[in-house]
Amino acid sequence: MKCSVRAFKRDLLKLFDRSYIDLYQFGPKRLTVDILDNRILIVSSHARLPGLRALDASNRFITRMADVALLDEHKQYFLQLLSEQFPELKVSSILNDYDPSAEVAAMVILAEEKLVFLPE
């Protein structure tokens, strides 16, 4: 990468926040990012979409399907933003999940190569 790890994390979190606002009209309450070799882990805390929360108790199967569809949409959109902002970052896969009871999401971005940053 052509930046420091601190700058990369800052820009990555801004991009992640923007992706949530663009798709869901609200951002995460809390975000953290950790980087190890070729893996980036983003953990976010955010409120459940109100309509899905209302359906969870009576029809969890339907809300789980909606969760999966929303997660897939977010992965695709975030990958697009990521590719535009960091063209040198080659992503091999993105894994994403959300726990509605804890209101916590985790995204793992697997890069094709180990991430190397400029010194601070």
C-alpha positions in Angstrom: 0.0 0.0 0.0 1.2 3.5 -0.7 0.2 4.8 2.7 0.7 4.1 6.4 -1.4 1.5 8.2 -3.0 4.3 10.3 -4.0 6.2 7.1 -5.3 3.1 5.5 -7.4 2.1 8.5 -8.9 5.6 8.7 -9.8 5.7 5.0 -11.1 2.2 5.1 -13.4 3.0 8.0 -14.7 6.1 6.3 -15.4 4.1 3.2 -17.2 1.4 5.3 -19.3 4.1 7.0 -20.2 5.6 3.7 -21.3 2.3 2.3 -23.7 1.8 5.2 -25.1 5.3 4.8 -25.5 4.9 1.0 -27.3 1.5 1.4 -29.2 1.8 4.6 -29.4 5.6 5.3 -27.6 5.2 8.7 -24.1 4.4 9.7 -22.6 2.0 12.3 -22.5 3.1 15.9 -19.0 1.7 16.4 -16.3 0.4 14.0 -13.0 -1.4 14.5 -10.5 -2.6 12.0 -7.6 -5.1 12.4 -5.1 -6.2 9.8 -3.0 -9.3 9.9 -0.9 -10.4 6.8 -3.5 -10.5 4.0 -6.6 -10.3 6.2 -8.6 -7.3 7.1 -11.3 -7.7 9.8 -13.9 -5.0 10.2 -16.3 -5.3 13.2 -19.2 -3.0 13.4 -22.0 -2.4 15.8 -25.3 -1.0 14.4 -29.0 -1.1 15.0 -31.3 -3.6 13.4 -33.4 -2.4 10.5 -36.8 -1.7 12.3 -38.9 -3.7 9.8 -36.7 -6.7 10.2 -36.7 -6.4 14.0 -40.5 -6.5 14.0 -40.6 -9.7 11.9 -37.8 -11.6 13.8 -39.9 -13.1 16.5 -42.7 -14.3 14.2 -40.8 -15.3 11.0 -37.1 -15.6 11.5 -36.7 -17.6 8.3 -37.9 -14.6 6.2 -35.7 -12.1 8.1 -32.7 -14.4 7.8 -33.2 -14.5 4.0 -33.4 -10.7 4.0 -30.3 -10.5 6.1 -28.4 -12.6 3.7 -29.6 -10.6 0.7 -28.6 -7.3 2.4 -25.2 -8.7 3.4 -24.6 -9.8 -0.2 -25.6 -6.4 -1.5 -23.3 -4.7 1.0 -20.4 -6.9 0.1 -20.7 -6.1 -3.6 -21.2 -2.4 -3.1 -18.3 -2.2 -0.6 -16.0 -4.2 -3.0 -16.8 -1.7 -5.7 -16.0 1.3 -3.4 -12.9 -0.5 -2.2 -11.6 -1.1 -5.7 -12.2 2.5 -6.7 -10.4 4.0 -3.6 -7.6 1.4 -3.4 -7.0 0.0 -6.9 -3.7 -1.6 -5.7 -5.6 -3.8 -3.2 -6.4 -7.0 -4.9 -9.2 -8.8 -3.0 -9.7 -12.5 -3.4 -12.8 -12.8 -1.2 -15.1 -10.9 1.2 -16.9 -12.8 4.0 -19.6 -11.0 5.9 -22.1 -11.9 8.6 -24.5 -10.2 11.0 -25.8 -11.2 14.4 -29.2 -9.5 14.8 -29.5 -10.3 18.5 -26.2 -8.6 19.4 -26.5 -6.1 16.5 -22.9 -6.8 15.5 -21.5 -7.4 12.0 -18.2 -8.7 10.9 -16.5 -8.5 7.5 -13.3 -10.3 6.6 -11.5 -9.0 3.5 -9.0 -11.5 2.1 -6.3 -9.8 -0.1 -4.4 -11.8 -2.7 -1.1 -10.8 -1.1 0.2 -9.7 2.3 -0.5 -6.0 3.0 2.6 -3.9 3.3 2.4 -0.3 4.4 4.7 2.7 4.5 6.2 3.5 7.9 4.4 5.9 10.2 
